[in-house]
Amino acid sequence: MRTLMSQSEHPKLIHVGEHLVPGEGKRRLFLREEGSGSYRWFDDNEAATDVAAPTVNEALRLAHRTWKNNGFRTLICGFRYTLPERDEHGMNALFHQMAASHNSFNGVYFDEELGHNCFVQNASLEALNLLKQLEESNRL
């Protein structure tokens, strides 16, 4: 089941990954929230893939399993820390969390899932450059 989205109907972008397509090279994959409790991976052309799941963690697990032979990896979007007491180690941030932190005035944003203010730091240049590109093209 591969459908193509129009430019105006982009569901919320959750995370970004990439894999190798034999004979073509690296291709980006976008994890988007289709509805409440439904997450699906889309390719560069915003065509839906068959990889979908009810949770973000399950969608990530299925993507690793589906594209493991194609060198699947997710973008390094930094570490998310909860405030006011910043936890010591942080957790890997998803792309939308990095975007929320980067686009806020002081880097602090309210994470609705956690119910706390959060801060993301140490995002890769690759992720920050992609954020800028997606904002310019209105694909967030």
C-alpha positions in Angstrom: 0.0 0.0 0.0 1.9 3.1 -1.3 0.0 6.3 -1.5 1.3 9.8 -2.3 0.5 12.8 -0.1 -0.2 16.2 -1.5 1.9 19.1 -0.2 -0.9 20.4 2.0 -1.6 17.2 4.0 1.6 16.4 5.8 0.9 14.7 9.1 3.1 15.7 12.1 6.7 14.7 11.6 8.0 12.6 14.5 11.4 11.3 13.5 13.7 10.9 10.5 15.8 8.0 9.3 17.7 6.9 6.2 18.6 3.7 4.4 20.4 2.6 1.3 18.4 1.8 -1.8 20.4 -0.6 -4.0 21.5 1.2 -7.2 20.2 4.6 -6.0 22.1 5.4 -2.8 20.8 6.9 0.5 17.1 7.7 0.9 15.5 9.5 3.8 12.5 8.1 5.6 10.1 10.2 7.6 8.1 8.8 10.6 4.8 10.7 10.7 1.8 10.5 13.0 -1.2 9.6 10.8 -3.8 9.8 13.5 -4.1 9.3 17.2 -2.1 6.2 17.9 -0.9 5.5 14.4 2.6 6.1 13.0 3.8 5.3 9.5 7.1 5.7 7.6 7.1 7.8 4.4 9.8 8.0 1.8 11.5 11.1 0.3 8.6 11.6 -2.1 6.1 11.4 0.8 4.8 8.0 -0.4 3.6 5.8 2.4 5.5 2.6 3.1 4.1 -0.6 4.5 5.9 0.0 7.9 3.3 1.3 10.4 2.7 0.8 14.1 0.6 2.0 17.0 3.5 3.5 18.9 6.7 5.5 18.1 8.9 2.8 19.7 7.2 0.0 17.7 7.5 2.0 14.5 11.3 2.5 15.1 11.7 -1.2 15.9 9.8 -2.3 12.8 11.9 0.1 10.6 15.1 -1.4 12.0 13.8 -4.8 11.3 12.5 -4.0 7.8 15.5 -2.1 6.5 18.3 -3.8 8.6 19.9 -5.2 5.4 19.8 -1.7 3.9 21.8 0.0 6.7 18.9 1.8 8.3 19.7 4.4 10.9 17.9 7.3 12.5 19.2 10.9 12.6 21.1 12.0 15.8 18.8 14.6 17.2 20.6 15.1 20.5 19.6 14.3 24.0 16.4 15.4 25.8 16.6 16.5 29.4 13.7 17.1 31.7 13.5 20.3 33.7 13.5 21.9 36.4 15.9 19.3 37.7 17.8 18.2 34.6 18.3 14.5 34.7 21.9 13.4 34.4 22.0 11.4 31.3 19.1 12.5 29.1 17.3 10.3 26.6 17.7 10.2 22.8 15.6 13.0 21.3 13.2 12.5 18.4 13.3 14.9 15.5 10.1 16.7 16.6 11.5 17.2 20.1 14.7 18.7 18.7 12.7 21.0 16.5 10.5 22.2 19.4 13.6 22.9 21.5 15.5 24.6 18.7 12.5 26.8 17.7 11.8 28.0 21.3 13.2 31.2 22.6 15.5 29.7 25.2 15.6 26.1 24.1 13.0 25.0 26.7 9.7 23.5 25.5 6.8 21.8 27.1 6.6 18.1 26.3 3.0 17.0 26.4 3.8 13.3 26.6 6.0 13.8 29.7 4.1 16.7 31.2 7.4 18.5 31.9 9.5 21.2 30.4 12.4 19.8 28.4 15.6 20.9 26.7 17.4 19.2 23.8 21.1 19.6 23.2 23.9 18.1 21.1 21.8 17.6 17.9 23.9 16.7 14.9 24.5 19.3 12.2 22.8 16.9 9.8 19.6 17.0 11.8 19.8 20.8 12.3 20.3 21.4 8.5 17.4 19.1 7.7 15.2 21.0 10.1 16.1 24.2 8.3 15.4 22.7 4.9 12.0 21.3 6.0 11.0 24.6 7.6 11.8 26.4 4.4 9.8 23.9 2.3 6.9 23.7 4.8 7.2 19.9 5.1 7.1 19.8 8.9 
